[in-house]
Amino acid sequence: MTELDTGAAKAAHASRRTFMRKVFFASGATAVATMGGAGAFVALADDSTGTADASATPSGAPSGGPGGGAGGPGNQSITEEFFGLTTDGNRIDDLFTVHSTGVATAPVIAAADAFLAGLTDDQKTSTQFTVHSTEWRLWSNVDSYERQGVSLADLTDTQKDLGTALLKAALSADGLETTEKIRRINQAAGEAIGNTNSFNEDAYYWTVMGTPSATEPWGFQFDGHHLVVNYFVLGDQVVMSPCFWGSEPTSMEIDGETVTVCHEEVLASLAFINSLDAAQQAVAVESATKSNESMKAGAFSDNTVQEYTGLRGNKLTGAQKKKLLGIVEAFVGRAKADAAKVRMAEVARHLSDTYVTWSGGTGDDDAFYVRVHSPVVWVEVDCQAPGPLAGAYGATQGDGATQKHVHSVIRTPNGNDYGRELLRQHYLTSPHHR
């Protein structure tokens, strides 16, 4: 395909996406109830209007159950308004409030301003959306997904450095290292199978939602194969979810160095399950076998309905509770320390109402699936079957699940993925939005 053909294809795809968003919203996808108080919803319009409308009519909770874990080619669209993960289609109110947390967001704001200032006018037009845009939800872990925004491949070295500075401002050293390792392995694995067109370190895209501000809501998304970071900011509050971290393979020799990623969540999960006694494991383990794919709330599963299953946190000893928190911390610790501390305190407050479900083996090298589920956090670690990069580590597609191919995700149930509940409250309570 020529460069001209590629440009035309991207333009056509962008037009289709814009049309789909307009149809989606024209059909009443942003219709919400204006009940007032913490239980109310606010209609959040997309980029076609750039406004928020609090006078829309109710449309109710989503229907349907869990699914879409792979974000696969057959499920790459949004068909409902955002509602959030729930246990029964009903959201729990009063879990999230607009308040001061003491998190230092100024460095992230400055880095985002610098990144946007470093883009050309055309790049900025392609990259910046309104804070209530559906672009938040149009992410995927699949390599072939056609993304919006500006890709690393489109950036100069200076512009790439500005993007890295934004990630460095938002993420911990571990979080930044994890993003870099995922991209490095994606490149090396692509080289190993002779397909760097699909698998490389530059097929990752930036979008910025809203305008970086110390008082108004905004955020950014970094999106590509096996790596998605959604980062919402409101004052000194941060919501870093949904975030997807994965790799195939999870360890690889690159330029004489062994590069390993997504190991923390695997080790933490195994440490927890093996801390349980036989009676506890009998409750937590729903299956001794592991299917090739178990994830329930991956891409395009924002409204997953999943009841609590497995072992409840109030049945754990103090030491076991610490190990359970260790699974969540493997994800939360990829944010800056102050934001991570606030998030872990939130998770800990609901520890007695946290449930853990396990499938698969419990040995050091066994493939497994674990879900940690509470009113305020959802974590999945899923050891999957060899995929399109199987040849990079001597595997064959169709083989059984393996720790060499891991997908993992962290979400905020009950409507606060993408900071949507905080955004809703901001529009309800801020005088200049009334």
N, C-alpha and C positions, 0 to 999 in steps of 0.2 A: 504494500500500500504506500503511495507517495505521501509526502508531507502535506500536500494540498488535500488529498483524500482523507488523511487523518484529521485535519482541521475541520473539514466538512462533516465528518462523522461525529466529532465532538460537538459541533454546533447543533447538529440534528438531535443528538442525544439530550443536550441541554434544553432544546425546545420541547422535546417530549416530556422531560421531567417537569418543566414549568407548566405545561398543559395539564399534566397529571395532578400537580399540586392545586391548580385552579379548579379543576373538576372536583377534586377531593374536598376542597373547602366550599365550593358552590353547593355541594350536596348536603351541606350542614355539618361537616366534620368538626367544626369548631363550636357547634351549638352546645351551650352548657347552661346549667342552672345558676341563677343569681339568688342564692338562698341567704347570703350574708353570713358573717362570722367565719370561724375557722373551717366550717364544712362547705363553704361555697366554692364554686368554680368560676373562673373568668375565661371568657372566650379569647383565645390568643390567635390573632390573624396571621397569615403567612406573608411572604414578601410581596404578594400581588397587591396588598392593601397597605401594609406597614402600620396598621393600627390595631388597637385592642378594643374589643366590643364587649361590654358587660351586660348587654341587653338581649342576648340571644336566648333561645328556648332550650329546655333540657333535652338531652338525647339518651341519658341513662348510661349504665355501666356496659362495658364490652361483653360480648358473648364469646363462646368458644373456650377451649382449654389450652394447655401449654403446647409448645412446639416451636419449630423454626430455629432449633439450636444451631444448625449449620449455617444459616443465612444463605442457603444454597440458591442456585440459579432459578429454581422454581418458586422461590418465596422471597423475592427481592422487591417488595413493595409494601407500602403502608395502606391499609384498607379501612382503618378506624381512626377516630380522634384519639389523642393520647389520654390514657386513664391511669396506667401504672400497674405494676404487679400487685395482685391481691390473692387472698386465700379462697375467696368465694364470690368475687365480683363486686364486693363492697369495700370501699376504702376506709381506713381508720383515721379519724380526725385528730387534730391536736398533737400530732407526733413531731411536726416541724414548725418552727416559728422564726420570724425575722427578729434577730437579736444580735448583740455584739459578741464576738467570739475571741477577739484579740489576735486573729490570724493576720499576719503581715501580707497584704495583697498588693501593696504599692510596687514591689519589684516586678510582679507579674504584669501589672498595668503598664509600667514603664517599658518592659520588654515587648509587650504586645503593640504599644504605640510605635516603638522603634521598628518592629517587624513590618507593620503596615506602612510606615513611612518609607521603608526600603523597597516597596513594591512599585512597579509601574502603574499608571492609571488603569490600564486594561487588566493587569493582574489583580489590582485591588477590587475592581468591579466584579471579577469572577470569584473573589475570595470572601468578600464581606456580605453578610446577610443580616436581617433584623434578628433581634434576640429571641423573638417568638417564632422564628422560621421553622418549617418542617424539616429543613436541612439537618437539624439536630438528629433527627430520627433516621436519616438516610445514610446509615453507615453499614459496613459489612466487613467480615473477616475474610471474605472470598477474594482471591487474587484477581479474578476476571470482572469484578464488579466495576461499573463505570461511575467514577466519582466526580463530584464537582469541586470547585476550589482550584488551588494552584498546587501542582505536584513538585516534589523536590527536583525532578528532572527538568522542570521549567525554570528553576532558580539559578542565579549565578552563585558562585562560592560565597560572596559577601551576603547575599540574601539567605542562603542556607545557614550561615553562621548566625544570622539574626533569628532564624527559626529555632536553631539549637539553643540560643540564649533564652528564648521564651520557654522551651521545655525545661531548661535548667532552672529558671525562676519558679516554675510551677511544681517540679518534681524533686524528689530526694535524689541523692547520688545513686541509690539503688534503682530508683525509677528511671532515671536517665540512662543508666547502664543497661537496664533491661530493654528499653526501646532501641538502643544502639545494637545490642546483641541480636535481637529479633531481626533487625534489618540486615545485619552482617550475615547471619545464617541464611536468610532468604536469598541473598546474593550468591553465597557460596553453593547453596543447594541448587540454585538455578544454573550455575556454571557446571555443576556435577552432572546434571541431566541434559545439558545443552539447550536450555530454554531460559535465557536471561531476558527475553522479551516479556515474559509473564512474571518471572521471579527475579527480582533485583532489589537493590537497597534504595532506589529512588522512586519507586511506585507508591509513594505515600503522599497524602494530600492534606493541605491546610485549608480550613475555613475558620472565619471569625464571625461570631454572632453578636450583633450590636456594636457599640463603640466602647472601647476600654474606658472605664470610669471608676472613680472612687465612691460614687454614690448610686449610680444607675446600674441595673443588671446587664451583664454581658458575658461572653465566654468564648471558648475556642474548641475546635475539634481537630485532632490529628488522626488520620484514617488510612489504613492500608491492610495488606495481607497479614493476618495474625496479630495486628496491632491497632487498637482503637482507644484513643483517650478523649473523653468528653469532660470539659472543665468549665464549670459555671461559677461566676463570681457575683456576689451582691454585697457591697461594702466590704466587711471583713469576714464574710461567710463564703465558704467554698463547698461546692458539691462536685466531686470527681467520680461521676458514674453516669451512664454505664462505661466501664472500661473492659476491654478485651485484650488478653495477653495469651499468646500461643506460639508454637513453633513446630516445624517438622524439618529435620530432626531437632530434638532438644539439646543435642550435644554434637559438635562437629569439629574436626581439625581444620583450622583456617590459618594459613601462613605459619605453620609450625606451632600454633597455639590451640589448645582445647577450649572452645567457646561453648559454655553451657548456660542455658536459660530456662526459666519456668521450673527451676529445681526447688525453690523455697516452698512453693505451695504444695508440691508433691511430698517433700519431707515433712512439712507441718501436718499434712493430712494423715500420713502414715503414723506419725508420732501420736496423733490423737486416737486413731482407731485402735492402735495397739496398747493404749493406756486403759482401755475398757476391759472390764471383766467379762466372763462368758455370758452372763445374764444381760449385761448392757449391750454387748455385741449382737445378741439375739434380737434385740429391739432395733438397733441402729442399722444392721445389715439387712436390706430387703432382698438381696440376691447375691449368691456366692459367685455368680457368673457376670461378666461384663459384656454388654452389647458393643457393637462397633461405634455407636454414637448415642450418648445419653443426655446431652445438654438440652435444657428446656427453655432457657431464656437468653438465647444468643441474639443474633441480629434479627430485626423485624419481629421481635417477640415482646414488645414493650408492655403489652396488656395481658401477659400470661396469667392464667388463673391456676393456682397450684395450692392445694390444701397442705397443711403441715403434716409431715410424715417423719417417722424415725424416732430417735431418742431425744427427749426434751432436756434442756439445760439444767433444770432444777433437780435432775436425777444424777448429777455429776458431783464428784468430789471437788475440793478446791483446786487440786493439782490438775484434774481433768479439765476444769473450766479454763485454766490458763492455757492448756494445750488447744482447746477449742478456739480461744481468742487468738492463738498463734496462727491458725489457718487464715482468719480474717486479716490479721496484721501483715501477713505476707503480701496482701493486696494493698491495704491501706497505707502501709509503710512506703509505698512508691510515691506518695505525696510528700510535700515538705513536712518537717517534723511538727510544726505547730498545727497545721491542718490535720495531720494524721492523729495527733493527740486528741483534738476535738472529736474527730470521727470515732476513735476507739472508745472514748468515754460514752458516746451515744450508743455504741454497740453494747458496751458493758452494762448499761442501764437496763437493757432488755435481755440479758443473758439467760435468765430463768425461763424466758419465753422463746428461746432459740432452739431450733430442732436441727438434728443432723441425720442425714440419710446416706447410706453407703451401698454401693454395688461393686462386686468384684473381689479380688484377692486382697490380702493384707500383708503379703511378703514384700521385702525391699524392692523387688523388681516387678511386682505384679501390676497389671493394668487395673484401674479402679475408676469409680465415679463417686464424688462426694458433693452433697449439697448442704450448705449451711443457710438456714432460713429463719428470719425473725421479722418483727414488724418494721425494722429499720435497715436491715441488710440482707442481701442475697448473694451468696458466693457459690460458684460451681467450678469444680476441677474435673475435667473429663479426659481420660486417656483414650485416644481414638485409634481406629484402624489406620494403617498406612494409607496416605492419600496421594496426591499428584507428585509429591517429592519423594516417594518411596525409594526410587532408584538411587537417591543420594546417600542412602545408608543401607543398601543391600536388601531392602524389603520389597514386598510385592503387594500392590493394591489388592485388597480383598483378604489379606491376612488378618489375624485377630488383633484386637486392641493392644496398644503398647504404650509404655511410658516415653517412647521416642517421638510420639506425636501427641501433644497436649493442647487442649483448648481450655481456657479458663475465663471467667467473667465475674465482675462484681457489679451489683445494682443496688438501688435504693427503692424498696417497695413503697406501696401506698402513696404513689404520685410524686415522689421527689427525685426520680431520675431526671437528668438535665436541669436540676434545680427548679423543676416546674412548679412545685408547691410553694417554694419561696417566691418565685416570680408571680404566682397568683396572688399571694398575700401582699406583695409589693404594690401591685396594681390596685388592690382593694384599699390599702391603708395609706398610700402616699397622697397627700393633698393635691399635688399637681397632676395626678392621674385620675382624680375623681370627676 
